[in-house]
């Protein structure tokens, strides 16, 4: 859901539940990854994200490499490189 949120220009707040998040949330305006599952820590991250200026186009750009077409193209290109290198 993080990719979908960013693709819509919405920042993400999440617990550290996926390695993908670290590749996706690479700028402060993209949101926060919270190390703990404590409600106070999540609330603080939500407040911080809500208080920052919005940058929807930047968020859409961060999500672009993770969109289905881009992922499929990267996957097929990887196979082409494997075949080319024998």
PyMOL Python script that loads the backbone (N, CA, C, O; Angstrom):
from pymol import cmd

cmd.read_pdbstr("""\
ATOM      1  N   UNK A   1       0.806  -1.194   0.000  1.00  0.00           N
ATOM      2  CA  UNK A   1       0.000   0.000   0.000  1.00  0.00           C
ATOM      3  C   UNK A   1       0.858   1.271   0.000  1.00  0.00           C
ATOM      4  O   UNK A   1       0.381   2.339  -0.384  1.00  0.00           O
ATOM      5  N   UNK A   2       2.102   1.161   0.422  1.00  0.00           N
ATOM      6  CA  UNK A   2       2.963   2.342   0.455  1.00  0.00           C
ATOM      7  C   UNK A   2       3.211   2.876  -0.953  1.00  0.00           C
ATOM      8  O   UNK A   2       3.182   4.087  -1.171  1.00  0.00           O
ATOM      9  N   UNK A   3       3.451   1.991  -1.894  1.00  0.00           N
ATOM     10  CA  UNK A   3       3.673   2.427  -3.284  1.00  0.00           C
ATOM     11  C   UNK A   3       2.426   3.136  -3.802  1.00  0.00           C
ATOM     12  O   UNK A   3       2.517   4.184  -4.442  1.00  0.00           O
ATOM     13  N   UNK A   4       1.273   2.563  -3.524  1.00  0.00           N
ATOM     14  CA  UNK A   4       0.029   3.145  -4.010  1.00  0.00           C
ATOM     15  C   UNK A   4      -0.199   4.520  -3.392  1.00  0.00           C
ATOM     16  O   UNK A   4      -0.632   5.441  -4.085  1.00  0.00           O
ATOM     17  N   UNK A   5       0.086   4.672  -2.101  1.00  0.00           N
ATOM     18  CA  UNK A   5      -0.084   5.972  -1.445  1.00  0.00           C
ATOM     19  C   UNK A   5       0.823   7.013  -2.088  1.00  0.00           C
ATOM     20  O   UNK A   5       0.368   8.098  -2.450  1.00  0.00           O
ATOM     21  N   UNK A   6       2.103   6.687  -2.232  1.00  0.00           N
ATOM     22  CA  UNK A   6       3.033   7.644  -2.839  1.00  0.00           C
ATOM     23  C   UNK A   6       2.639   7.967  -4.276  1.00  0.00           C
ATOM     24  O   UNK A   6       2.775   9.108  -4.718  1.00  0.00           O
ATOM     25  N   UNK A   7       2.157   6.979  -4.995  1.00  0.00           N
ATOM     26  CA  UNK A   7       1.735   7.205  -6.382  1.00  0.00           C
ATOM     27  C   UNK A   7       0.580   8.202  -6.455  1.00  0.00           C
ATOM     28  O   UNK A   7       0.377   8.852  -7.480  1.00  0.00           O
ATOM     29  N   UNK A   8      -0.174   8.318  -5.360  1.00  0.00           N
ATOM     30  CA  UNK A   8      -1.265   9.287  -5.295  1.00  0.00           C
ATOM     31  C   UNK A   8      -0.830  10.602  -4.644  1.00  0.00           C
ATOM     32  O   UNK A   8      -1.644  11.501  -4.435  1.00  0.00           O
ATOM     33  N   UNK A   9       0.472  10.702  -4.326  1.00  0.00           N
ATOM     34  CA  UNK A   9       0.993  11.928  -3.735  1.00  0.00           C
ATOM     35  C   UNK A   9       0.791  12.032  -2.238  1.00  0.00           C
ATOM     36  O   UNK A   9       0.842  13.126  -1.675  1.00  0.00           O
ATOM     37  N   UNK A  10       0.560  10.897  -1.587  1.00  0.00           N
ATOM     38  CA  UNK A  10       0.292  10.870  -0.151  1.00  0.00           C
ATOM     39  C   UNK A  10       1.487  10.250   0.572  1.00  0.00           C
ATOM     40  O   UNK A  10       1.911   9.150   0.219  1.00  0.00           O
ATOM     41  N   UNK A  11       2.043  10.941   1.584  1.00  0.00           N
ATOM     42  CA  UNK A  11       3.169  10.370   2.326  1.00  0.00           C
ATOM     43  C   UNK A  11       2.732   9.175   3.167  1.00  0.00           C
ATOM     44  O   UNK A  11       1.544   8.976   3.421  1.00  0.00           O
ATOM     45  N   UNK A  12       3.711   8.388   3.593  1.00  0.00           N
ATOM     46  CA  UNK A  12       3.462   7.126   4.294  1.00  0.00           C
ATOM     47  C   UNK A  12       4.065   7.173   5.696  1.00  0.00           C
ATOM     48  O   UNK A  12       5.165   7.688   5.894  1.00  0.00           O
ATOM     49  N   UNK A  13       3.335   6.631   6.659  1.00  0.00           N
ATOM     50  CA  UNK A  13       3.884   6.356   7.985  1.00  0.00           C
ATOM     51  C   UNK A  13       3.647   4.877   8.232  1.00  0.00           C
ATOM     52  O   UNK A  13       2.521   4.391   8.134  1.00  0.00           O
ATOM     53  N   UNK A  14       4.723   4.165   8.553  1.00  0.00           N
ATOM     54  CA  UNK A  14       4.627   2.716   8.723  1.00  0.00           C
ATOM     55  C   UNK A  14       5.620   2.237   9.761  1.00  0.00           C
ATOM     56  O   UNK A  14       6.652   2.864  10.001  1.00  0.00           O
ATOM     57  N   UNK A  15       5.287   1.113  10.371  1.00  0.00           N
ATOM     58  CA  UNK A  15       6.295   0.438  11.168  1.00  0.00           C
ATOM     59  C   UNK A  15       7.326  -0.150  10.208  1.00  0.00           C
ATOM     60  O   UNK A  15       7.088  -0.228   9.003  1.00  0.00           O
ATOM     61  N   UNK A  16       8.446  -0.552  10.739  1.00  0.00           N
ATOM     62  CA  UNK A  16       9.533  -1.110   9.921  1.00  0.00           C
ATOM     63  C   UNK A  16       9.224  -2.576   9.616  1.00  0.00           C
ATOM     64  O   UNK A  16       9.839  -3.488  10.169  1.00  0.00           O
ATOM     65  N   UNK A  17       8.253  -2.777   8.719  1.00  0.00           N
ATOM     66  CA  UNK A  17       7.737  -4.124   8.473  1.00  0.00           C
ATOM     67  C   UNK A  17       8.159  -4.715   7.134  1.00  0.00           C
ATOM     68  O   UNK A  17       7.809  -5.854   6.826  1.00  0.00           O
ATOM     69  N   UNK A  18       8.909  -3.954   6.331  1.00  0.00           N
ATOM     70  CA  UNK A  18       9.285  -4.445   5.009  1.00  0.00           C
ATOM     71  C   UNK A  18      10.575  -3.772   4.554  1.00  0.00           C
ATOM     72  O   UNK A  18      10.764  -2.572   4.748  1.00  0.00           O
ATOM     73  N   UNK A  19      11.458  -4.558   3.946  1.00  0.00           N
ATOM     74  CA  UNK A  19      12.682  -3.989   3.399  1.00  0.00           C
ATOM     75  C   UNK A  19      12.368  -2.993   2.286  1.00  0.00           C
ATOM     76  O   UNK A  19      13.100  -2.020   2.106  1.00  0.00           O
ATOM     77  N   UNK A  20      11.308  -3.219   1.551  1.00  0.00           N
ATOM     78  CA  UNK A  20      10.931  -2.337   0.458  1.00  0.00           C
ATOM     79  C   UNK A  20      10.748  -0.897   0.931  1.00  0.00           C
ATOM     80  O   UNK A  20      11.077   0.041   0.204  1.00  0.00           O
ATOM     81  N   UNK A  21      10.233  -0.719   2.126  1.00  0.00           N
ATOM     82  CA  UNK A  21      10.005   0.632   2.635  1.00  0.00           C
ATOM     83  C   UNK A  21      11.273   1.468   2.629  1.00  0.00           C
ATOM     84  O   UNK A  21      11.223   2.665   2.349  1.00  0.00           O
ATOM     85  N   UNK A  22      12.400   0.858   2.933  1.00  0.00           N
ATOM     86  CA  UNK A  22      13.671   1.586   2.972  1.00  0.00           C
ATOM     87  C   UNK A  22      14.110   2.018   1.570  1.00  0.00           C
ATOM     88  O   UNK A  22      14.811   3.019   1.420  1.00  0.00           O
ATOM     89  N   UNK A  23      13.702   1.273   0.555  1.00  0.00           N
ATOM     90  CA  UNK A  23      13.994   1.661  -0.831  1.00  0.00           C
ATOM     91  C   UNK A  23      13.003   2.699  -1.342  1.00  0.00           C
ATOM     92  O   UNK A  23      13.305   3.460  -2.261  1.00  0.00           O
ATOM     93  N   UNK A  24      11.839   2.723  -0.750  1.00  0.00           N
ATOM     94  CA  UNK A  24      10.756   3.582  -1.213  1.00  0.00           C
ATOM     95  C   UNK A  24      10.735   4.938  -0.509  1.00  0.00           C
ATOM     96  O   UNK A  24      10.587   5.974  -1.157  1.00  0.00           O
ATOM     97  N   UNK A  25      10.880   4.930   0.793  1.00  0.00           N
ATOM     98  CA  UNK A  25      10.811   6.163   1.578  1.00  0.00           C
ATOM     99  C   UNK A  25      12.231   6.683   1.754  1.00  0.00           C
ATOM    100  O   UNK A  25      12.866   6.478   2.788  1.00  0.00           O
ATOM    101  N   UNK A  26      12.705   7.354   0.726  1.00  0.00           N
ATOM    102  CA  UNK A  26      14.097   7.803   0.694  1.00  0.00           C
ATOM    103  C   UNK A  26      14.235   9.308   0.902  1.00  0.00           C
ATOM    104  O   UNK A  26      15.348   9.833   0.900  1.00  0.00           O
ATOM    105  N   UNK A  27      13.128   9.997   1.078  1.00  0.00           N
ATOM    106  CA  UNK A  27      13.137  11.438   1.313  1.00  0.00           C
ATOM    107  C   UNK A  27      12.173  11.738   2.451  1.00  0.00           C
ATOM    108  O   UNK A  27      11.166  11.048   2.612  1.00  0.00           O
ATOM    109  N   UNK A  28      12.475  12.760   3.237  1.00  0.00           N
ATOM    110  CA  UNK A  28      11.641  13.057   4.406  1.00  0.00           C
ATOM    111  C   UNK A  28      10.196  13.352   4.019  1.00  0.00           C
ATOM    112  O   UNK A  28       9.279  13.021   4.770  1.00  0.00           O
ATOM    113  N   UNK A  29       9.982  13.968   2.864  1.00  0.00           N
ATOM    114  CA  UNK A  29       8.605  14.270   2.470  1.00  0.00           C
ATOM    115  C   UNK A  29       7.808  13.018   2.091  1.00  0.00           C
ATOM    116  O   UNK A  29       6.584  13.074   1.977  1.00  0.00           O
ATOM    117  N   UNK A  30       8.498  11.893   1.895  1.00  0.00           N
ATOM    118  CA  UNK A  30       7.817  10.640   1.556  1.00  0.00           C
ATOM    119  C   UNK A  30       7.171   9.983   2.770  1.00  0.00           C
ATOM    120  O   UNK A  30       6.307   9.119   2.623  1.00  0.00           O
ATOM    121  N   UNK A  31       7.586  10.390   3.973  1.00  0.00           N
ATOM    122  CA  UNK A  31       6.986   9.828   5.175  1.00  0.00           C
ATOM    123  C   UNK A  31       8.025   9.371   6.171  1.00  0.00           C
ATOM    124  O   UNK A  31       9.176   9.805   6.141  1.00  0.00           O
ATOM    125  N   UNK A  32       7.603   8.493   7.049  1.00  0.00           N
ATOM    126  CA  UNK A  32       8.474   8.016   8.117  1.00  0.00           C
ATOM    127  C   UNK A  32       8.312   6.502   8.297  1.00  0.00           C
ATOM    128  O   UNK A  32       7.219   5.949   8.175  1.00  0.00           O
ATOM    129  N   UNK A  33       9.431   5.868   8.590  1.00  0.00           N
ATOM    130  CA  UNK A  33       9.431   4.466   9.013  1.00  0.00           C
ATOM    131  C   UNK A  33       9.703   4.495  10.513  1.00  0.00           C
ATOM    132  O   UNK A  33      10.729   5.014  10.954  1.00  0.00           O
ATOM    133  N   UNK A  34       8.793   3.943  11.284  1.00  0.00           N
ATOM    134  CA  UNK A  34       8.881   3.987  12.741  1.00  0.00           C
ATOM    135  C   UNK A  34       9.417   2.652  13.240  1.00  0.00           C
ATOM    136  O   UNK A  34       8.867   1.596  12.927  1.00  0.00           O
ATOM    137  N   UNK A  35      10.481   2.705  14.009  1.00  0.00           N
ATOM    138  CA  UNK A  35      11.145   1.480  14.482  1.00  0.00           C
ATOM    139  C   UNK A  35      10.295   0.714  15.491  1.00  0.00           C
ATOM    140  O   UNK A  35      10.341  -0.516  15.524  1.00  0.00           O
ATOM    141  N   UNK A  36       9.537   1.409  16.296  1.00  0.00           N
ATOM    142  CA  UNK A  36       8.741   0.721  17.320  1.00  0.00           C
ATOM    143  C   UNK A  36       7.283   0.611  16.888  1.00  0.00           C
ATOM    144  O   UNK A  36       6.863   1.200  15.892  1.00  0.00           O
ATOM    145  N   UNK A  37       6.535  -0.150  17.657  1.00  0.00           N
ATOM    146  CA  UNK A  37       5.100  -0.279  17.407  1.00  0.00           C
ATOM    147  C   UNK A  37       4.296   0.454  18.477  1.00  0.00           C
ATOM    148  O   UNK A  37       3.095   0.231  18.624  1.00  0.00           O
ATOM    149  N   UNK A  38       4.957   1.314  19.207  1.00  0.00           N
ATOM    150  CA  UNK A  38       4.291   2.083  20.258  1.00  0.00           C
ATOM    151  C   UNK A  38       3.392   3.143  19.640  1.00  0.00           C
ATOM    152  O   UNK A  38       3.785   3.837  18.702  1.00  0.00           O
ATOM    153  N   UNK A  39       2.195   3.259  20.169  1.00  0.00           N
ATOM    154  CA  UNK A  39       1.227   4.222  19.644  1.00  0.00           C
ATOM    155  C   UNK A  39       1.783   5.649  19.677  1.00  0.00           C
ATOM    156  O   UNK A  39       1.569   6.415  18.737  1.00  0.00           O
ATOM    157  N   UNK A  40       2.481   6.006  20.730  1.00  0.00           N
ATOM    158  CA  UNK A  40       3.021   7.365  20.846  1.00  0.00           C
ATOM    159  C   UNK A  40       4.047   7.644  19.756  1.00  0.00           C
ATOM    160  O   UNK A  40       4.101   8.756  19.231  1.00  0.00           O
ATOM    161  N   UNK A  41       4.857   6.656  19.410  1.00  0.00           N
ATOM    162  CA  UNK A  41       5.860   6.832  18.362  1.00  0.00           C
ATOM    163  C   UNK A  41       5.198   6.978  16.988  1.00  0.00           C
ATOM    164  O   UNK A  41       5.605   7.814  16.181  1.00  0.00           O
ATOM    165  N   UNK A  42       4.192   6.173  16.736  1.00  0.00           N
ATOM    166  CA  UNK A  42       3.457   6.280  15.474  1.00  0.00           C
ATOM    167  C   UNK A  42       2.727   7.619  15.385  1.00  0.00           C
ATOM    168  O   UNK A  42       2.710   8.250  14.329  1.00  0.00           O
ATOM    169  N   UNK A  43       2.128   8.049  16.489  1.00  0.00           N
ATOM    170  CA  UNK A  43       1.428   9.334  16.509  1.00  0.00           C
ATOM    171  C   UNK A  43       2.398  10.485  16.252  1.00  0.00           C
ATOM    172  O   UNK A  43       2.073  11.420  15.520  1.00  0.00           O
ATOM    173  N   UNK A  44       3.576  10.418  16.845  1.00  0.00           N
ATOM    174  CA  UNK A  44       4.578  11.465  16.624  1.00  0.00           C
ATOM    175  C   UNK A  44       4.994  11.511  15.159  1.00  0.00           C
ATOM    176  O   UNK A  44       5.162  12.595  14.598  1.00  0.00           O
ATOM    177  N   UNK A  45       5.161  10.356  14.536  1.00  0.00           N
ATOM    178  CA  UNK A  45       5.526  10.311  13.122  1.00  0.00           C
ATOM    179  C   UNK A  45       4.398  10.866  12.252  1.00  0.00           C
ATOM    180  O   UNK A  45       4.653  11.610  11.306  1.00  0.00           O
ATOM    181  N   UNK A  46       3.173  10.512  12.565  1.00  0.00           N
ATOM    182  CA  UNK A  46       2.030  11.040  11.822  1.00  0.00           C
ATOM    183  C   UNK A  46       1.952  12.557  11.936  1.00  0.00           C
ATOM    184  O   UNK A  46       1.710  13.251  10.949  1.00  0.00           O
ATOM    185  N   UNK A  47       2.158  13.064  13.146  1.00  0.00           N
ATOM    186  CA  UNK A  47       2.136  14.513  13.354  1.00  0.00           C
ATOM    187  C   UNK A  47       3.227  15.197  12.546  1.00  0.00           C
ATOM    188  O   UNK A  47       2.987  16.221  11.907  1.00  0.00           O
ATOM    189  N   UNK A  48       4.433  14.625  12.577  1.00  0.00           N
ATOM    190  CA  UNK A  48       5.550  15.209  11.824  1.00  0.00           C
ATOM    191  C   UNK A  48       5.253  15.236  10.328  1.00  0.00           C
ATOM    192  O   UNK A  48       5.528  16.230   9.657  1.00  0.00           O
ATOM    193  N   UNK A  49       4.702  14.168   9.814  1.00  0.00           N
ATOM    194  CA  UNK A  49       4.383  14.097   8.380  1.00  0.00           C
ATOM    195  C   UNK A  49       3.267  15.079   8.026  1.00  0.00           C
ATOM    196  O   UNK A  49       3.321  15.727   6.981  1.00  0.00           O
ATOM    197  N   UNK A  50       2.266  15.192   8.884  1.00  0.00           N
ATOM    198  CA  UNK A  50       1.152  16.113   8.613  1.00  0.00           C
ATOM    199  C   UNK A  50       1.587  17.575   8.694  1.00  0.00           C
ATOM    200  O   UNK A  50       0.991  18.434   8.043  1.00  0.00           O
ATOM    201  N   UNK A  51       2.611  17.863   9.479  1.00  0.00           N
ATOM    202  CA  UNK A  51       3.077  19.238   9.649  1.00  0.00           C
ATOM    203  C   UNK A  51       4.016  19.712   8.546  1.00  0.00           C
ATOM    204  O   UNK A  51       4.305  20.906   8.462  1.00  0.00           O
ATOM    205  N   UNK A  52       4.494  18.814   7.708  1.00  0.00           N
ATOM    206  CA  UNK A  52       5.449  19.224   6.680  1.00  0.00           C
ATOM    207  C   UNK A  52       4.721  19.627   5.402  1.00  0.00           C
ATOM    208  O   UNK A  52       3.593  19.196   5.161  1.00  0.00           O
ATOM    209  N   UNK A  53       5.366  20.454   4.586  1.00  0.00           N
ATOM    210  CA  UNK A  53       4.738  20.853   3.317  1.00  0.00           C
ATOM    211  C   UNK A  53       4.519  19.645   2.405  1.00  0.00           C
ATOM    212  O   UNK A  53       5.288  18.684   2.427  1.00  0.00           O
ATOM    213  N   UNK A  54       3.484  19.712   1.626  1.00  0.00           N
ATOM    214  CA  UNK A  54       3.172  18.639   0.678  1.00  0.00           C
ATOM    215  C   UNK A  54       4.015  18.778  -0.584  1.00  0.00           C
ATOM    216  O   UNK A  54       4.297  19.884  -1.044  1.00  0.00           O
ATOM    217  N   UNK A  55       4.412  17.629  -1.134  1.00  0.00           N
ATOM    218  CA  UNK A  55       5.170  17.587  -2.385  1.00  0.00           C
ATOM    219  C   UNK A  55       4.661  16.408  -3.220  1.00  0.00           C
ATOM    220  O   UNK A  55       5.405  15.457  -3.463  1.00  0.00           O
ATOM    221  N   UNK A  56       3.394  16.462  -3.663  1.00  0.00           N
ATOM    222  CA  UNK A  56       2.803  15.300  -4.335  1.00  0.00           C
ATOM    223  C   UNK A  56       3.549  14.836  -5.583  1.00  0.00           C
ATOM    224  O   UNK A  56       3.659  13.633  -5.817  1.00  0.00           O
ATOM    225  N   UNK A  57       4.062  15.761  -6.384  1.00  0.00           N
ATOM    226  CA  UNK A  57       4.777  15.338  -7.596  1.00  0.00           C
ATOM    227  C   UNK A  57       6.064  14.597  -7.244  1.00  0.00           C
ATOM    228  O   UNK A  57       6.421  13.619  -7.900  1.00  0.00           O
ATOM    229  N   UNK A  58       6.754  15.059  -6.218  1.00  0.00           N
ATOM    230  CA  UNK A  58       7.980  14.381  -5.767  1.00  0.00           C
ATOM    231  C   UNK A  58       7.646  12.970  -5.281  1.00  0.00           C
ATOM    232  O   UNK A  58       8.388  12.027  -5.553  1.00  0.00           O
ATOM    233  N   UNK A  59       6.537  12.827  -4.568  1.00  0.00           N
ATOM    234  CA  UNK A  59       6.139  11.501  -4.080  1.00  0.00           C
ATOM    235  C   UNK A  59       5.798  10.574  -5.241  1.00  0.00           C
ATOM    236  O   UNK A  59       6.145   9.394  -5.220  1.00  0.00           O
ATOM    237  N   UNK A  60       5.130  11.098  -6.233  1.00  0.00           N
ATOM    238  CA  UNK A  60       4.803  10.279  -7.416  1.00  0.00           C
ATOM    239  C   UNK A  60       6.077   9.810  -8.114  1.00  0.00           C
ATOM    240  O   UNK A  60       6.142   8.688  -8.616  1.00  0.00           O
ATOM    241  N   UNK A  61       7.088  10.676  -8.140  1.00  0.00           N
ATOM    242  CA  UNK A  61       8.364  10.295  -8.763  1.00  0.00           C
ATOM    243  C   UNK A  61       9.049   9.183  -7.969  1.00  0.00           C
ATOM    244  O   UNK A  61       9.659   8.291  -8.560  1.00  0.00           O
ATOM    245  N   UNK A  62       8.958   9.225  -6.638  1.00  0.00           N
ATOM    246  CA  UNK A  62       9.563   8.179  -5.820  1.00  0.00           C
ATOM    247  C   UNK A  62       8.883   6.827  -6.048  1.00  0.00           C
ATOM    248  O   UNK A  62       9.533   5.783  -5.986  1.00  0.00           O
ATOM    249  N   UNK A  63       7.594   6.850  -6.307  1.00  0.00           N
ATOM    250  CA  UNK A  63       6.840   5.610  -6.520  1.00  0.00           C
ATOM    251  C   UNK A  63       7.004   5.044  -7.923  1.00  0.00           C
ATOM    252  O   UNK A  63       6.807   3.847  -8.133  1.00  0.00           O
ATOM    253  N   UNK A  64       7.361   5.883  -8.878  1.00  0.00           N
ATOM    254  CA  UNK A  64       7.391   5.466 -10.285  1.00  0.00           C
ATOM    255  C   UNK A  64       8.188   4.189 -10.557  1.00  0.00           C
ATOM    256  O   UNK A  64       7.701   3.330 -11.292  1.00  0.00           O
ATOM    257  N   UNK A  65       9.405   4.021  -9.991  1.00  0.00           N
ATOM    258  CA  UNK A  65      10.152   2.794 -10.289  1.00  0.00           C
ATOM    259  C   UNK A  65       9.491   1.512  -9.760  1.00  0.00           C
ATOM    260  O   UNK A  65       9.873   0.408 -10.148  1.00  0.00           O
ATOM    261  N   UNK A  66       8.510   1.663  -8.885  1.00  0.00           N
ATOM    262  CA  UNK A  66       7.863   0.507  -8.276  1.00  0.00           C
ATOM    263  C   UNK A  66       6.506   0.207  -8.896  1.00  0.00           C
ATOM    264  O   UNK A  66       5.805  -0.701  -8.450  1.00  0.00           O
ATOM    265  N   UNK A  67       6.134   0.962  -9.918  1.00  0.00           N
ATOM    266  CA  UNK A  67       4.876   0.723 -10.606  1.00  0.00           C
ATOM    267  C   UNK A  67       4.996  -0.562 -11.438  1.00  0.00           C
ATOM    268  O   UNK A  67       6.097  -0.919 -11.859  1.00  0.00           O
ATOM    269  N   UNK A  68       3.892  -1.250 -11.677  1.00  0.00           N
ATOM    270  CA  UNK A  68       3.949  -2.547 -12.373  1.00  0.00           C
ATOM    271  C   UNK A  68       4.696  -2.521 -13.703  1.00  0.00           C
ATOM    272  O   UNK A  68       5.505  -3.410 -13.970  1.00  0.00           O
ATOM    273  N   UNK A  69       4.440  -1.524 -14.537  1.00  0.00           N
ATOM    274  CA  UNK A  69       5.112  -1.481 -15.840  1.00  0.00           C
ATOM    275  C   UNK A  69       6.620  -1.346 -15.679  1.00  0.00           C
ATOM    276  O   UNK A  69       7.384  -2.010 -16.379  1.00  0.00           O
ATOM    277  N   UNK A  70       7.050  -0.485 -14.758  1.00  0.00           N
ATOM    278  CA  UNK A  70       8.488  -0.282 -14.542  1.00  0.00           C
ATOM    279  C   UNK A  70       9.131  -1.546 -13.978  1.00  0.00           C
ATOM    280  O   UNK A  70      10.233  -1.917 -14.382  1.00  0.00           O
ATOM    281  N   UNK A  71       8.451  -2.204 -13.050  1.00  0.00           N
ATOM    282  CA  UNK A  71       8.992  -3.437 -12.474  1.00  0.00           C
ATOM    283  C   UNK A  71       9.084  -4.546 -13.518  1.00  0.00           C
ATOM    284  O   UNK A  71      10.080  -5.266 -13.580  1.00  0.00           O
ATOM    285  N   UNK A  72       8.059  -4.678 -14.322  1.00  0.00           N
ATOM    286  CA  UNK A  72       8.071  -5.706 -15.367  1.00  0.00           C
ATOM    287  C   UNK A  72       9.196  -5.443 -16.361  1.00  0.00           C
ATOM    288  O   UNK A  72       9.892  -6.372 -16.771  1.00  0.00           O
ATOM    289  N   UNK A  73       9.378  -4.188 -16.750  1.00  0.00           N
ATOM    290  CA  UNK A  73      10.443  -3.837 -17.696  1.00  0.00           C
ATOM    291  C   UNK A  73      11.816  -4.143 -17.092  1.00  0.00           C
ATOM    292  O   UNK A  73      12.679  -4.694 -17.774  1.00  0.00           O
ATOM    293  N   UNK A  74      12.021  -3.796 -15.843  1.00  0.00           N
ATOM    294  CA  UNK A  74      13.296  -4.067 -15.175  1.00  0.00           C
ATOM    295  C   UNK A  74      13.549  -5.570 -15.084  1.00  0.00           C
ATOM    296  O   UNK A  74      14.682  -6.018 -15.261  1.00  0.00           O
ATOM    297  N   UNK A  75      12.518  -6.344 -14.812  1.00  0.00           N
ATOM    298  CA  UNK A  75      12.634  -7.790 -14.711  1.00  0.00           C
ATOM    299  C   UNK A  75      13.024  -8.394 -16.062  1.00  0.00           C
ATOM    300  O   UNK A  75      13.919  -9.237 -16.131  1.00  0.00           O
ATOM    301  N   UNK A  76      12.357  -7.965 -17.128  1.00  0.00           N
ATOM    302  CA  UNK A  76      12.674  -8.474 -18.464  1.00  0.00           C
ATOM    303  C   UNK A  76      14.074  -8.041 -18.900  1.00  0.00           C
ATOM    304  O   UNK A  76      14.797  -8.816 -19.526  1.00  0.00           O
ATOM    305  N   UNK A  77      14.456  -6.810 -18.572  1.00  0.00           N
ATOM    306  CA  UNK A  77      15.809  -6.343 -18.898  1.00  0.00           C
ATOM    307  C   UNK A  77      16.865  -7.172 -18.182  1.00  0.00           C
ATOM    308  O   UNK A  77      17.925  -7.455 -18.741  1.00  0.00           O
ATOM    309  N   UNK A  78      16.576  -7.559 -16.950  1.00  0.00           N
ATOM    310  CA  UNK A  78      17.501  -8.396 -16.173  1.00  0.00           C
ATOM    311  C   UNK A  78      17.706  -9.740 -16.875  1.00  0.00           C
ATOM    312  O   UNK A  78      18.833 -10.223 -16.974  1.00  0.00           O
ATOM    313  N   UNK A  79      16.616 -10.342 -17.362  1.00  0.00           N
ATOM    314  CA  UNK A  79      16.745 -11.605 -18.096  1.00  0.00           C
ATOM    315  C   UNK A  79      17.548 -11.416 -19.372  1.00  0.00           C
ATOM    316  O   UNK A  79      18.376 -12.260 -19.716  1.00  0.00           O
ATOM    317  N   UNK A  80      17.314 -10.330 -20.067  1.00  0.00           N
ATOM    318  CA  UNK A  80      18.096 -10.055 -21.283  1.00  0.00           C
ATOM    319  C   UNK A  80      19.575  -9.966 -20.977  1.00  0.00           C
ATOM    320  O   UNK A  80      20.394 -10.472 -21.744  1.00  0.00           O
ATOM    321  N   UNK A  81      19.938  -9.331 -19.870  1.00  0.00           N
ATOM    322  CA  UNK A  81      21.353  -9.228 -19.490  1.00  0.00           C
ATOM    323  C   UNK A  81      21.921 -10.609 -19.123  1.00  0.00           C
ATOM    324  O   UNK A  81      23.079 -10.898 -19.423  1.00  0.00           O
ATOM    325  N   UNK A  82      21.127 -11.442 -18.490  1.00  0.00           N
ATOM    326  CA  UNK A  82      21.608 -12.794 -18.164  1.00  0.00           C
ATOM    327  C   UNK A  82      21.898 -13.597 -19.438  1.00  0.00           C
ATOM    328  O   UNK A  82      22.925 -14.266 -19.542  1.00  0.00           O
ATOM    329  N   UNK A  83      20.992 -13.518 -20.385  1.00  0.00           N
ATOM    330  CA  UNK A  83      21.167 -14.244 -21.646  1.00  0.00           C
ATOM    331  C   UNK A  83      22.363 -13.704 -22.410  1.00  0.00           C
ATOM    332  O   UNK A  83      23.127 -14.481 -22.984  1.00  0.00           O
ATOM    333  N   UNK A  84      22.542 -12.392 -22.428  1.00  0.00           N
ATOM    334  CA  UNK A  84      23.643 -11.770 -23.161  1.00  0.00           C
ATOM    335  C   UNK A  84      25.011 -12.156 -22.576  1.00  0.00           C
ATOM    336  O   UNK A  84      26.009 -12.209 -23.296  1.00  0.00           O
ATOM    337  N   UNK A  85      25.043 -12.424 -21.264  1.00  0.00           N
ATOM    338  CA  UNK A  85      26.318 -12.753 -20.608  1.00  0.00           C
ATOM    339  C   UNK A  85      26.518 -14.254 -20.460  1.00  0.00           C
ATOM    340  O   UNK A  85      27.484 -14.704 -19.844  1.00  0.00           O
ATOM    341  N   UNK A  86      25.609 -15.014 -21.021  1.00  0.00           N
ATOM    342  CA  UNK A  86      25.748 -16.454 -21.096  1.00  0.00           C
ATOM    343  C   UNK A  86      25.601 -17.152 -19.838  1.00  0.00           C
ATOM    344  O   UNK A  86      25.702 -18.379 -19.796  1.00  0.00           O
TER     345      UNK A  86
END
""", "prot")
cmd.dss("prot")
cmd.show_as("cartoon", "prot")
cmd.util.cbc("prot")
cmd.orient("prot")
